[in-house]
Structure formats: C-alpha cells, structure tokens
Amino acid sequence: MSTTIPTVRPSFLQRNPRQILGLIALVCIGMLAFGLYLQHVVGLEPCPMCIVQRYALIAVALVAGVTAFVRSRFWLLGGIVKMGVFAVFGAFVAARQSWLQWNPPEIMSCGRDFFGMIESFPLRRAIPMIFRGSGDCSVIDWTFLGLSIANWSFLSFTAIALAAVVLWVKRTRA
C-alpha cells in the first residue's frame, strides 16, 4: 500500500497573481499613509533618502495596481518585472540609509531645513528643494521593535522584490 505525501504550498502562492498584486498595491498605499502620518501628525521630517523611498513606493503601488487589472500575459509579466525593479531600487536606498544610521559620518548634510531654503534661495529654486526632504539621513527618529523606518522600509521592499520573483517564476512556468 503506497501513500503519497501531499505537498504543502503556502496559500498565497495558490492565489491569483492579480490578487497578490492588488494586495501589494494596498500595502504600499498603507505604508505611504503611515509615512505621511509620521510626517504631519508626529512631526518627523523626512530626509532626502526617505523621499526617494516614497517615490519608489509610489512607483511600486502604481505598477502593482495597474498590473493587477491587465489581462495580457505579456503585460502581466512586464508589470511584475517593473514592480521588482522599483522594489530593488527602494531596497537599495533603504539599505544605504540603514548603513548611514549604523555608521553615521562625522559631518552629515542630507539637506537644508525649510526656512533655510526659503531664506537662502529664490522661490523658484526653494520649492523643488522642499520636496527633497530636510531631515538628516543618519538620524534615527523612530523605531519599532528595535528597527528604524529605513530598516522596515528595506524589509518591506525586499519582501516585495521576493514576491515579484515568485510571481514571475510562477507565471513563466504556467
């Protein structure tokens, strides 16, 4: 009498890839909302690297959200690859910021404060600088479970990149 051992797969791998992409888009939107909460309610000023990570998060959310609605296999695979590239870029920036936090340089200048920009530059140059962030990239202002925002951002981008790899492999084998 022969018994077969059933293979156990994580349930998220058995779902429709469009559901996973939609979930990734929603998680990214939630992370962006939390970042805005920390900035506008708690009062934490984002540094230039934080702003770049936000742009990467927006790109991941947009690509994942749009790709969740496409029906073409070609566009689905292309969207998964683009999402993975943006996630890897975000992970790189978050890793660099984490490294700066663990090994702060003697003199760090990631950007100027808001009033310094307005006083030092004409308005047409100061307005774009405002969106670059003004906090110090090496300062840890907030932690959760011993990890900084940059550490959590790195873990999140890495998880999204790994999800993109899994989705891509699953789609190319189907």
C-alpha positions as CSV (number, residue, x, y, z in Angstrom):
1,M,0.0,0.0,0.0
2,S,1.6,3.2,-1.2
3,T,0.9,6.5,0.4
4,T,1.7,9.8,-1.2
5,I,2.8,12.7,0.8
6,P,0.8,15.7,-0.1
7,T,2.8,18.8,-1.0
8,V,2.0,21.8,1.1
9,R,2.2,25.2,-0.6
10,P,1.7,28.5,1.1
11,S,-1.8,29.7,0.3
12,F,-0.5,33.0,-1.1
13,L,1.2,31.1,-3.9
14,Q,-2.0,29.4,-4.9
15,R,-3.9,32.7,-5.3
16,N,-4.4,34.6,-8.4
17,P,-1.4,36.8,-9.2
18,R,-3.7,39.8,-9.7
19,Q,-4.9,39.4,-6.1
20,I,-1.3,39.4,-4.8
21,L,-0.5,42.5,-7.0
22,G,-3.6,44.3,-5.6
23,L,-2.6,43.4,-2.1
24,I,0.9,44.7,-2.7
25,A,-0.6,48.0,-4.0
26,L,-2.8,48.3,-1.0
27,V,0.1,47.6,1.4
28,C,2.2,50.3,-0.4
29,I,-0.6,52.8,-0.1
30,G,-0.9,52.0,3.6
31,M,2.9,52.5,4.1
32,L,2.7,55.8,2.3
33,A,-0.2,56.9,4.5
34,F,1.8,55.9,7.6
35,G,4.8,57.9,6.4
36,L,2.6,60.9,5.9
37,Y,1.1,60.3,9.4
38,L,4.6,60.3,10.9
39,Q,5.5,63.5,9.0
40,H,2.3,65.6,9.5
41,V,1.0,64.3,12.8
42,V,4.0,63.1,14.7
43,G,6.3,65.8,13.3
44,L,9.1,63.7,11.8
45,E,10.8,65.4,8.9
46,P,11.7,63.1,6.1
47,C,15.3,63.2,4.7
48,P,16.1,63.1,1.0
49,M,16.5,59.3,1.1
50,C,13.1,58.9,2.7
51,I,11.6,61.0,-0.1
52,V,13.3,58.8,-2.7
53,Q,11.9,55.7,-0.9
54,R,8.5,57.3,-1.0
55,Y,8.8,57.8,-4.8
56,A,9.9,54.1,-5.1
57,L,6.9,53.1,-3.0
58,I,4.6,55.1,-5.2
59,A,6.0,53.5,-8.3
60,V,5.6,50.0,-6.9
61,A,2.0,50.8,-5.9
62,L,1.1,52.2,-9.3
63,V,2.8,49.4,-11.2
64,A,1.3,46.7,-9.0
65,G,-2.2,48.3,-9.1
66,V,-2.2,48.8,-12.9
67,T,-0.8,45.3,-13.5
68,A,-3.5,43.8,-11.3
69,F,-6.0,44.8,-13.9
70,V,-4.3,43.8,-17.1
71,R,-5.4,40.6,-18.9
72,S,-2.4,40.1,-21.2
73,R,0.2,37.7,-20.0
74,F,2.9,39.8,-21.7
75,W,1.8,42.9,-19.8
76,L,1.4,40.9,-16.5
77,L,5.0,39.7,-16.8
78,G,6.3,43.1,-17.7
79,G,4.5,44.7,-14.8
80,I,5.8,42.2,-12.4
81,V,9.4,42.8,-13.6
82,K,8.9,46.6,-13.3
83,M,7.5,46.3,-9.8
84,G,10.5,44.1,-8.9
85,V,12.9,46.7,-10.3
86,F,11.3,49.5,-8.4
87,A,11.3,47.4,-5.2
88,V,15.0,46.6,-5.6
89,F,15.8,50.3,-6.1
90,G,13.8,51.1,-3.0
91,A,15.6,48.4,-1.0
92,F,19.0,49.7,-2.2
93,V,18.2,53.3,-1.0
94,A,16.8,51.9,2.3
95,A,19.9,49.8,2.8
96,R,22.1,52.8,2.2
97,Q,20.2,54.8,4.7
98,S,20.3,52.0,7.2
99,W,24.1,51.8,6.7
100,L,24.3,55.6,7.3
101,Q,22.3,55.2,10.5
102,W,24.5,52.4,11.8
103,N,27.7,54.2,10.7
104,P,27.0,57.9,11.0
105,P,29.6,60.1,9.4
106,E,31.2,62.9,11.3
107,I,29.6,65.6,9.2
108,M,26.3,64.7,7.6
109,S,24.3,67.0,5.3
110,C,21.4,65.4,3.7
111,G,19.5,68.6,3.1
112,R,18.6,72.1,4.5
113,D,15.7,72.9,6.7
114,F,12.6,74.6,5.2
115,F,13.3,78.1,6.5
116,G,16.9,77.9,5.5
117,M,15.9,77.1,1.9
118,I,13.4,80.0,1.7
119,E,15.9,82.5,3.1
120,S,18.9,81.3,1.0
121,F,17.3,80.7,-2.4
122,P,14.8,82.3,-4.7
123,L,11.3,80.8,-4.5
124,R,11.6,79.0,-7.9
125,R,14.6,77.1,-6.6
126,A,13.3,76.7,-3.0
127,I,10.0,75.0,-3.9
128,P,11.6,71.9,-5.6
129,M,14.1,71.7,-2.7
130,I,11.1,71.5,-0.2
131,F,10.1,68.2,-1.8
132,R,13.5,66.7,-1.4
133,G,13.2,66.5,2.4
134,S,15.1,68.2,5.1
135,G,15.9,65.7,7.8
136,D,19.3,64.1,8.5
137,C,19.6,60.7,6.8
138,S,21.7,59.3,9.6
139,V,19.4,60.2,12.5
140,I,17.0,57.6,13.9
141,D,13.9,59.4,14.9
142,W,11.5,56.5,15.3
143,T,11.8,52.8,16.0
144,F,9.5,49.8,16.2
145,L,10.8,46.5,17.6
146,G,14.3,47.9,17.6
147,L,14.3,48.7,13.9
148,S,14.3,52.2,12.3
149,I,12.0,53.3,9.5
150,A,14.8,52.7,7.0
151,N,15.2,49.1,8.3
152,W,11.5,48.4,8.0
153,S,11.5,50.0,4.6
154,F,14.3,47.7,3.5
155,L,12.5,44.7,4.8
156,S,9.3,45.7,3.0
157,F,11.0,46.4,-0.3
158,T,12.9,43.2,-0.1
159,A,9.6,41.3,0.6
160,I,8.0,43.0,-2.5
161,A,11.0,42.1,-4.6
162,L,10.9,38.5,-3.5
163,A,7.1,38.4,-4.2
164,A,7.9,39.7,-7.7
165,V,10.4,37.0,-8.3
166,V,8.0,34.3,-7.1
167,L,5.2,35.7,-9.2
168,W,7.5,35.9,-12.2
169,V,8.7,32.3,-11.8
170,K,5.2,31.1,-11.3
171,R,3.9,33.0,-14.4
172,T,6.7,31.9,-16.7
173,R,6.2,28.2,-15.7
174,A,2.5,28.4,-16.2
